[in-house]
Amino acid sequence: MVAEVDARERAFMEDIGVRPNTALMKHYGVSAPPVVPALPVIPALPVVPALPVVPGPQRTSKGNRELRNLMMDAPKPSRKDEKATEAIIGPSPLVLYHTEPPSSGGWQINMGAALVTPLLAYIRDTWTNIGLQFSRKHTRFPPYVDYKFTLGPYNAREQLRNTLRFENRRLATAMTYLPNFSELASACLELLQRTVGEDDLALYDAHALRQAAVGTAGGSLFNEHRDNHDDPSRSQLRYSMAIKLTADPPGANQSSMVVLERPELPPLYYDRAAGGGVIFRSQDKHSSQHQHRSLGTVYKIVFFFRRARDTEAEFHDHINRPYFDFKKYTTTKTYVENRLGLGAQMPQEVGVATLRDVWSAAPPPPAAEEHERVTRGATSATDLVWSNPRGCSCCLKPDLSEEIVTAAEECTPKSIFPRGPDSTAEQLVEQMRACQVLDNMTWTMTGGQPRLVNATTFPQPRRKSWSVLINTERRDAETIHHLFSYSQSYRSAGDWRAEAMPWPIFNLGVECWRRAWNYLSPISQVCPPTGCQLLVYQTRFLACIGRHRDNGLVIPGGKHSRLGSSEEENSQIRGSSVLVFSRGPPMTFALSTPPLGKPPWETPKEEYEIEPTLTLALEDGTLYILDPRDDENHCHEAWFEDDIIARGADVRRAYVFRWLAKQHAFYVDRTGTERHAPVSADRMHSGE
């Protein structure tokens, strides 16, 4: 295809100091880039001025200071061409395509204005000149720096001002707190997989661009390049999906890009409506085209997809810290082995599950793909009943072995069950008080004295704590077991309890682990859980569990918790999942979120808000998987609905499996309030 260069367009390009697109000239075999006829320019439309400096809030973090310094030191715009220092390399040898694109080199799509408008509004309001400022302490989504494959002469100021990176390790934050980011990404993935006929794709990362006729060609309009920023020489990116968030003004020339992999491919035009977009193969050479002045300022977001897989080096917490030192441990398994140890060799007749049994358990066979998670918030599993649309947690209804479940239920003390629907709260208190199996723990009401929970009608769940046996010894004529303990920072040592895990409970944990394996964090995929806590919820007590996080520290004032950086501050392994297998009447379970724009680690939990999309009923036989990043980004809570309470006395049993790593010595033979208590604890209980 050869087209004459429109004199008006040439004059316009010279007027704004834009160099000719030599890649397009070579692509079309002409001495100047072609211009495909578009709608006539409306003379009344003024030239769009360079984007103004938007004064953002004052930031003092180290990352922000560095970005501001980069911006201040950036070179002034120059009319002289700058050549990119990096050479354009060939397509990645790791990516093979089986689907040929249309004759234009890509697919034209439209995601709909309703899906992109909330995200556009938030980005417009929040985007500063050096990134999207998510919180007072952190620049959550920084700009590109020193990416010189630009359509105009490279300009560091323009790039800092007009690009955003949603890095892979920050996707969980973007999914949770950017309006409609998760919904748009999920919809794009679904459409992409249908379009190219590949059902094993996953989102890798994304970037946002602000483009205009003036002031962006050296920063956010890109010359000939491939999308291989994950690893230029061994990239695994397969498809790129660019979505225009803004609608074109009436009569404006359309925004476009061009694929350069084959000669004379025509430009790919974005639909004029908001949500218009294009799909193209990431490893194909491609280029932006100059924005026409009639378009004004255009906002775009580009999603990059590769084959779905879990990568250890990409698993970070909610403030972008890796869950462990990869240089020190090299693999996730090495790290988990270091945290747990291997356990002592003990005779088989010990009668309980040991740490050695944990390491002997086999994961599910690789062929078990019916449970494979395709992407965050979506799965091909047939037993999935709910997934967090903004995160990684989900709930299954697995078909577990009835024999395994029944055997585990036999370990549950019979005294927790009401004798009938007419049982009173007082009768249940007497049953709980007499129970010799449940943990003895205290609770202190405001201004009161510590009281044994089992002797009250407090709504807190009653507990029974088990751990795999690490080692055993005789000390002063007493048997001592070394066990893992769920010792959160806000629980006193006097309330720690643990008993060696019976085989039926261990078998249930292994079965749940295998069924949930493809939904677990990489750390939890290494081995089965090491601890189980049975939580007993009585409807007569209006049982509930308050808003909290499972892992972390309580900040001064005790208002909410954050994740500690030290392993000593966390009773379960940092980055591990939590499994909850439910029996009995349903409870409503909710993830709560800080108000929009407030980071979770700076917001008191009382200000968190419950959303319907993050709420579900934990029915009998369901298996809930709490992802560690959701535990950090959200609080969670659970309660009985009024109609369940109105049915009369009933009890829900929640088997909560965790990857515990804190070891303590516990008494085995003592009775009363000392039953299964830690050896070194300062005894606090003296009964009622």
DALINQUI-V248984 format. One record per backbone hydrogen bond with DSSP energy under -1.0 kcal/mol. CO is the residue of the C=O (numbers start at 0). NH is the residue of the N-H. Records with the same first field share a line. If there is no record, write none. Layout:
CO->NH  NH
//
This chain:
5->9
6->10
7->11
8->12
9->13
10->14
11->15
12->17
19->21
20->24
21->25
22->26
23->27
24->29
26->263
41->44
60->64
61->65
62->66
63->67
64->68
65->69
66->70
67->71
68->72
91->94
101->104
106->278
108->276
112->116
115->119
116->120
117->121
118->122
119->123
120->124
121->125
122->126
125->132
130->127
131->140
137->134  139
140->131
141->164
147->149
148->222
154->158
155->159
156->160
157->161
161->209
163->207
165->205
166->169
167->170
169->173
170->174
171->175
172->176
173->177
177->180
179->183
180->184
181->185
182->186
183->187
184->188
185->189
186->190
187->191
188->192
189->193
190->194
191->195
192->196
199->307
201->305
204->303
205->165
206->301
207->163
208->299
210->297
215->218  219
216->151
217->154
220->150
221->287
224->285
225->227
227->230
237->281
238->304
239->279
240->302
241->277
242->300
243->274
248->251
254->269
255->288
256->267
257->286
267->256
271->247
272->275
274->110
275->243
276->108
277->241
278->106
279->239
280->283
281->226
284->259
285->224
286->257
291->294
292->295
297->210
298->244
299->208
300->242
301->206
302->240
303->203  204
304->237  238
305->201
310->313
311->314
313->315
314->322
316->319
320->316
324->328
325->329
328->330
330->334
331->335
332->336
333->337
334->338
335->339
336->340
346->349
347->350
352->468
353->357
354->358
356->360
364->367
366->368
368->371
371->379
374->377
377->374
382->396
385->394
387->390
392->387
393->624
394->384  385
395->622
397->399
400->404
401->405
402->406
403->407
404->408
405->409
407->410
408->411
412->415
413->416
419->422
420->648
423->427
424->428
425->429
426->430
427->431
428->432
429->433
440->452
442->450
444->447
450->442
451->454
452->455
458->543
461->535
462->438
463->533
464->498
465->531
466->500
468->354
469->343
470->481
472->479
474->477
477->474
478->667
479->472
480->665
481->469  470
482->663
484->486
487->490
491->494
492->495
498->466
500->352
501->505
502->506
503->507
504->508
505->509
506->510
507->511
508->512
509->513
510->514
511->515
515->518
516->519
520->524
529->467
530->657
531->465
532->655
533->463
534->653
535->461
536->651
537->542
538->541
544->637
547->635
552->561
554->557
559->554
561->552
565->568
566->569
570->660  661
572->575
577->625
578->656
579->623
580->654
581->620
582->652
586->617
587->638
588->615
589->636
591->634
592->608
594->597
598->601
603->606
604->607
608->592
610->613
611->614
613->590
615->588
616->618
618->621
621->581
622->395
623->579
624->393
625->577
626->630
627->631
628->632
629->633
634->591
635->547
636->589
637->544
638->587
640->644
641->645
644->647
649->538
651->536
652->582
653->534
654->580
655->532
656->578
657->529  530  659
658->572
661->484
663->482
664->678
665->480
670->673
671->674
673->676
675->497
676->666
//
